[in-house]
Amino acid sequence: MRYPAHGANPATLYQALQLEMPAQVIDLSENVNFLGPPASFSNVWAALFEQIAMYPHEDAEPLHGELALHHHIAKEHIVIGNGAAEILMAIAKRYTKKTVIIIEPSFSEYRRTLLQQQAIIQSVAVEELISYALPMEQLKQAMASAKAVYICNPNNPTGVVTPKHQLIELLKHGQQVGCDVVVDEAFMDWTDEAQSVIDLVASFTNLTVLRSMTKMYSMAGVRLGYALTQQAADIKQELPHWNVSAAAIALGIQALQEGDFCESSRQQARAMRVNMVNWLKARGCAVTNSETNYVAFRLPSEYDATEFYFSLLKEGIVLRHTQNFLGMDGQWFRLALKEQHKMTAFQQAMERFF
């Protein structure tokens, strides 16, 4: 049985698992903002019709400049892509046939893009998933013979945030042993940003920070992401011309004006997360210390995880499986925080299973 590598696209999941898909499906496997795009996007979208026939700016201006102002960083340290996934593919080319460390469990695209470049992957697993504490000494030892280490912060799938001081420690060690540190901050805007390392880009030549605009602003269908690094020019050389569409540029600029929308999203996600974590723990589940718009949980030991997963699928409720997350091995589930009626449907289905 082959599980799809990602969440979202429920039809693909049901087909792969040879299950009949219910007429109504609640997809809790993807982490896009349940509020949808900011309302102002509709105004921007209508105006984009005039740009359909024109090539976008090769450097994604004026978004490029706006991101520099937004993050207080030099323009030459920013490269924009057709989603963070495209940037990951370009970054991986820097490590062709080199040893790269991935801290596990983590986002599956790191491994996929690195293997495409014949990189030698060394997995370093965290010992305890609830707090996702990094094994610092083990990491430092591994970095001595590696070209790069990939860190997802906040982590996907657990939602746990790694403290900034630990990343600084790894960056300094990386300088000494010649190891890059790639920090994926795709979900950092769901936090207060206090642990972001973007402000360190100017100080560390071995740092690359990846950001996605598709999660918070519900832009998954548009595709927009970027990297902040002193190696931006080298990464851009690996990307095609005009890789960022006019629609993505315009919506990205508007997104940077949506501070109130972001804060409202964070507040609602925080309240929902507290309620869901308490509910799951009250039923004996182990739950990660997430700070994002999703949590990961494990059933009490007396229940079978696979049976639970399929029982919910038959009711039209899709969780993110963890079959391809090293160290979780299908025993955990990632649960996106969505509208209340969807959360209630999940809870009711789980109660029926129990």
C-alpha positions as CSV (number, residue, x, y, z in Angstrom):
1,M,0.0,0.0,0.0
2,R,1.5,3.3,-1.1
3,Y,0.6,6.4,0.9
4,P,0.9,9.8,-0.9
5,A,3.9,11.8,0.2
6,H,2.0,15.0,1.2
7,G,-1.3,16.1,2.6
8,A,-4.1,17.8,0.6
9,N,-5.6,16.4,-2.6
10,P,-8.0,13.9,-0.8
11,A,-9.0,12.3,-4.1
12,T,-5.5,11.2,-4.8
13,L,-5.3,9.7,-1.3
14,Y,-8.5,7.7,-1.6
15,Q,-7.4,6.5,-5.0
16,A,-4.0,5.4,-3.8
17,L,-5.5,3.6,-0.8
18,Q,-8.2,2.0,-3.0
19,L,-11.0,3.4,-0.9
20,E,-14.4,4.8,-2.0
21,M,-14.3,8.5,-1.5
22,P,-17.4,9.8,0.5
23,A,-19.4,12.6,-1.1
24,Q,-18.4,15.0,1.7
25,V,-14.8,15.1,2.8
26,I,-13.2,17.2,5.5
27,D,-9.5,17.7,4.7
28,L,-7.4,18.1,7.9
29,S,-4.2,17.0,6.2
30,E,-3.1,20.4,4.8
31,N,-2.1,23.5,6.8
32,V,-3.3,26.4,4.7
33,N,-5.1,29.2,6.7
34,F,-8.7,28.1,7.2
35,L,-9.8,31.8,7.0
36,G,-8.9,31.8,3.3
37,P,-7.0,34.6,1.5
38,P,-7.3,38.2,2.9
39,A,-10.4,40.0,1.5
40,S,-8.2,42.6,-0.2
41,F,-6.9,39.9,-2.6
42,S,-10.2,40.0,-4.5
43,N,-9.5,43.6,-5.5
44,V,-5.9,42.9,-6.5
45,W,-7.0,39.8,-8.5
46,A,-9.5,41.7,-10.6
47,A,-6.8,44.2,-11.6
48,L,-4.4,41.4,-12.8
49,F,-6.4,40.7,-16.0
50,E,-4.4,43.5,-17.7
51,Q,-1.1,41.8,-16.9
52,I,-1.9,38.4,-18.4
53,A,-0.3,39.2,-21.7
54,M,2.9,40.8,-20.2
55,Y,6.0,39.1,-18.9
56,P,6.6,39.6,-15.2
57,H,9.7,41.3,-13.9
58,E,12.7,38.9,-14.0
59,D,13.6,39.7,-10.4
60,A,10.0,39.7,-9.3
61,E,10.0,43.5,-8.7
62,P,8.5,45.4,-7.0
63,L,7.9,42.5,-4.6
64,H,11.7,41.9,-4.3
65,G,12.2,45.5,-3.0
66,E,9.2,45.3,-0.7
67,L,10.5,42.1,0.9
68,A,13.8,43.8,1.6
69,L,12.0,46.6,3.4
70,H,9.7,44.2,5.3
71,H,12.6,42.1,6.6
72,H,15.1,44.9,6.9
73,I,17.5,43.0,4.7
74,A,19.6,43.8,1.6
75,K,17.9,43.1,-1.7
76,E,20.8,41.1,-2.9
77,H,20.2,38.6,-0.1
78,I,16.7,37.7,-1.3
79,V,15.7,35.3,-4.1
80,I,12.0,34.7,-4.9
81,G,10.6,31.4,-6.2
82,N,7.5,29.8,-7.6
83,G,6.7,28.5,-4.1
84,A,9.2,27.4,-1.5
85,A,9.4,24.0,-3.2
86,E,11.2,25.6,-6.2
87,I,13.7,27.3,-4.0
88,L,14.3,23.9,-2.2
89,M,15.1,22.3,-5.6
90,A,17.6,25.1,-6.4
91,I,19.2,24.9,-2.9
92,A,19.7,21.2,-3.3
93,K,21.8,21.7,-6.4
94,R,24.4,23.3,-4.1
95,Y,24.9,19.9,-2.4
96,T,25.2,17.5,-5.3
97,K,26.9,14.3,-4.1
98,K,27.6,16.0,-0.8
99,T,26.6,14.8,2.7
100,V,23.6,16.7,4.1
101,I,22.0,16.2,7.5
102,I,18.2,16.2,8.0
103,I,16.9,16.5,11.5
104,E,14.0,14.0,11.6
105,P,11.0,13.9,11.5
106,S,10.8,16.7,9.0
107,F,9.3,18.0,5.8
108,S,9.7,15.2,3.1
109,E,10.7,17.6,0.3
110,Y,14.2,18.0,1.8
111,R,15.0,14.4,1.2
112,R,13.3,14.2,-2.2
113,T,15.1,17.3,-3.7
114,L,18.5,16.2,-2.2
115,L,18.2,12.7,-3.6
116,Q,17.6,14.2,-7.0
117,Q,21.0,15.7,-6.7
118,Q,22.6,12.4,-5.4
119,A,23.3,13.9,-2.1
120,I,24.2,11.6,0.8
121,I,21.6,12.1,3.5
122,Q,22.4,11.6,7.1
123,S,19.4,11.5,9.3
124,V,19.6,12.7,12.9
125,A,16.5,11.9,14.9
126,V,15.2,13.9,17.8
127,E,14.8,11.7,20.9
128,E,11.4,13.0,22.0
129,L,8.7,14.3,19.7
130,I,6.5,16.3,22.1
131,S,9.2,18.9,22.7
132,Y,11.3,18.1,19.6
133,A,14.5,19.0,21.4
134,L,17.5,19.0,19.1
135,P,20.3,16.5,20.0
136,M,22.9,19.3,19.9
137,E,26.1,17.4,20.5
138,Q,25.2,14.6,18.1
139,L,24.4,17.3,15.5
140,K,27.7,19.1,16.0
141,Q,29.6,15.9,15.5
142,A,27.7,15.1,12.3
143,M,28.2,18.6,11.0
144,A,32.0,18.1,11.0
145,S,31.7,15.8,8.0
146,A,28.6,17.4,6.3
147,K,28.2,20.2,3.9
148,A,24.8,21.3,5.2
149,V,22.1,20.7,7.8
150,Y,18.4,21.2,7.2
151,I,16.3,22.4,10.1
152,C,12.5,23.0,9.8
153,N,11.5,25.7,12.3
154,P,8.7,25.6,13.4
155,N,9.0,21.9,12.7
156,N,6.7,20.2,10.2
157,P,5.0,17.9,11.3
158,T,5.2,18.6,15.1
159,G,4.7,22.4,15.1
160,V,7.4,22.8,17.7
161,V,9.7,25.9,17.6
162,T,13.5,25.5,18.1
163,P,14.9,28.3,20.2
164,K,17.0,30.9,18.3
165,H,20.0,30.5,20.7
166,Q,20.4,26.9,19.6
167,L,20.4,27.9,15.9
168,I,23.0,30.5,16.6
169,E,25.1,27.8,18.3
170,L,24.8,25.6,15.2
171,L,25.6,28.5,12.9
172,K,28.8,29.3,14.8
173,H,29.8,25.7,14.8
174,G,29.0,25.5,11.1
175,Q,31.4,28.3,10.4
176,Q,34.1,26.4,12.1
177,V,33.6,23.1,10.3
178,G,32.4,24.4,6.9
179,C,28.8,23.4,7.2
180,D,25.8,25.4,6.0
181,V,22.6,25.8,8.0
182,V,19.3,25.8,6.0
183,V,16.4,26.9,8.2
184,D,12.9,26.4,6.8
185,E,10.6,29.0,8.4
186,A,7.6,28.2,6.3
187,F,5.3,28.4,9.4
188,M,7.2,31.0,11.4
189,D,4.6,33.7,10.6
190,W,2.1,31.6,12.7
191,T,4.3,32.5,15.8
192,D,5.4,35.8,17.2
193,E,8.6,35.5,15.1
194,A,10.8,35.9,18.1
195,Q,12.8,32.8,17.1
196,S,13.3,33.7,13.5
197,V,16.9,33.9,12.3
198,I,16.3,36.3,9.4
199,D,18.1,39.1,11.2
200,L,21.2,36.9,11.2
201,V,21.5,36.6,7.5
202,A,23.8,39.5,7.2
203,S,26.1,38.1,9.9
204,F,26.4,34.4,8.7
205,T,27.5,33.5,5.2
206,N,26.5,29.9,6.0
207,L,22.9,30.7,6.7
208,T,19.9,30.3,4.3
209,V,16.4,31.0,5.5
210,L,13.4,29.8,3.6
211,R,10.0,31.4,3.8
212,S,6.6,30.5,2.3
213,M,3.7,32.9,1.7
214,T,1.2,30.2,0.8
215,K,0.3,29.0,4.3
216,M,-0.7,32.2,6.2
217,Y,-2.2,33.9,3.2
218,S,-3.9,30.8,1.8
219,M,-2.1,31.1,-1.6
220,A,-1.2,27.5,-2.2
221,G,-2.7,27.6,-5.7
222,V,-0.6,30.7,-6.6
223,R,2.8,29.5,-5.4
224,L,5.1,32.0,-3.8
225,G,8.1,31.6,-1.6
226,Y,11.6,33.1,-1.1
227,A,15.0,32.5,0.5
228,L,17.1,35.0,2.5
229,T,20.8,34.3,2.2
230,Q,24.1,35.7,1.2
231,Q,24.1,33.0,-1.4
232,A,21.0,34.4,-3.1
233,A,22.7,35.2,-6.4
234,D,24.0,31.6,-6.7
235,I,20.6,30.1,-6.0
236,K,18.9,32.4,-8.5
237,Q,21.3,31.0,-11.2
238,E,19.6,27.7,-10.8
239,L,16.1,29.1,-11.4
240,P,14.4,29.7,-14.8
241,H,13.7,33.2,-16.1
242,W,10.3,34.7,-15.2
243,N,9.7,32.0,-12.6
244,V,7.4,34.2,-10.5
245,S,4.1,35.1,-12.1
246,A,2.6,38.6,-12.2
247,A,-0.3,37.3,-10.0
248,A,2.1,36.0,-7.4
249,I,4.1,39.3,-7.4
250,A,0.9,41.4,-7.0
251,L,-0.6,39.2,-4.3
252,G,2.7,39.0,-2.4
253,I,3.0,42.8,-2.2
254,Q,-0.6,43.0,-0.9
255,A,0.1,40.2,1.6
256,L,2.9,42.3,3.2
257,Q,0.2,44.9,4.0
258,E,-1.9,42.4,5.9
259,G,-0.6,42.7,9.4
260,D,-4.0,42.8,11.0
261,F,-5.1,39.7,9.1
262,C,-2.0,37.8,10.2
263,E,-2.5,38.8,13.9
264,S,-6.1,37.8,13.8
265,S,-5.2,34.4,12.2
266,R,-2.6,33.8,14.9
267,Q,-5.0,34.6,17.7
268,Q,-7.7,32.3,16.3
269,A,-5.3,29.5,15.7
270,R,-3.9,29.9,19.2
271,A,-7.3,29.6,20.8
272,M,-8.3,26.6,18.7
273,R,-5.0,24.9,19.4
274,V,-5.3,25.2,23.2
275,N,-8.8,23.8,23.0
276,M,-7.8,20.9,20.8
277,V,-4.7,20.0,22.8
278,N,-6.7,19.9,26.0
279,W,-9.4,17.8,24.3
280,L,-6.9,15.3,23.0
281,K,-4.9,15.1,26.2
282,A,-8.1,14.5,28.2
283,R,-8.6,11.3,26.0
284,G,-5.1,10.0,26.8
285,C,-3.4,11.2,23.6
286,A,0.2,12.5,23.5
287,V,0.3,15.9,21.8
288,T,3.3,17.9,20.6
289,N,4.1,21.4,21.9
290,S,3.0,23.1,18.7
291,E,3.0,26.9,18.2
292,T,1.5,26.8,14.7
293,N,-1.9,26.1,13.0
294,Y,-1.5,22.4,13.4
295,V,-0.6,19.8,16.0
296,A,0.6,16.2,16.0
297,F,-0.8,13.6,18.3
298,R,-0.5,9.9,19.1
299,L,-3.4,7.7,20.3
300,P,-3.3,5.9,23.7
301,S,-1.4,2.6,23.4
302,E,-4.5,0.4,23.5
303,Y,-5.7,1.7,20.1
304,D,-4.4,0.8,16.7
305,A,-3.3,3.8,14.7
306,T,-3.9,2.3,11.2
307,E,-7.4,1.2,12.2
308,F,-8.1,4.7,13.5
309,Y,-6.8,6.4,10.3
310,F,-8.9,4.3,8.0
311,S,-12.0,4.5,10.2
312,L,-11.9,8.3,9.9
313,L,-11.2,8.1,6.1
314,K,-14.4,6.1,5.7
315,E,-16.3,8.9,7.5
316,G,-14.7,11.4,5.1
317,I,-12.2,12.9,7.6
318,V,-8.6,13.1,6.3
319,L,-5.7,13.4,8.7
320,R,-2.1,13.7,7.7
321,H,-0.6,10.3,8.0
322,T,3.0,10.0,9.2
323,Q,4.1,6.9,7.3
324,N,6.9,8.9,5.6
325,F,8.0,10.9,8.6
326,L,11.1,9.2,10.1
327,G,10.6,8.5,13.8
328,M,6.8,8.8,13.6
329,D,6.2,5.7,11.5
330,G,2.4,6.0,11.1
331,Q,1.8,6.0,14.9
332,W,1.3,9.8,15.0
333,F,-1.1,12.1,13.1
334,R,-0.9,15.7,12.1
335,L,-4.1,17.6,12.5
336,A,-4.7,21.0,10.9
337,L,-6.7,23.5,12.8
338,K,-9.8,24.4,10.7
339,E,-13.3,25.8,11.1
340,Q,-15.1,24.8,14.2
341,H,-17.6,22.6,12.5
342,K,-14.7,20.6,11.0
343,M,-13.0,20.3,14.4
344,T,-16.3,19.1,15.9
345,A,-16.8,16.5,13.2
346,F,-13.3,15.2,13.8
347,Q,-13.9,15.0,17.6
348,Q,-17.2,13.2,17.1
349,A,-15.6,10.7,14.7
350,M,-12.8,10.1,17.2
351,E,-15.3,9.5,20.0
352,R,-17.2,7.0,17.9
353,F,-13.9,5.1,17.2
354,F,-13.1,5.0,21.0
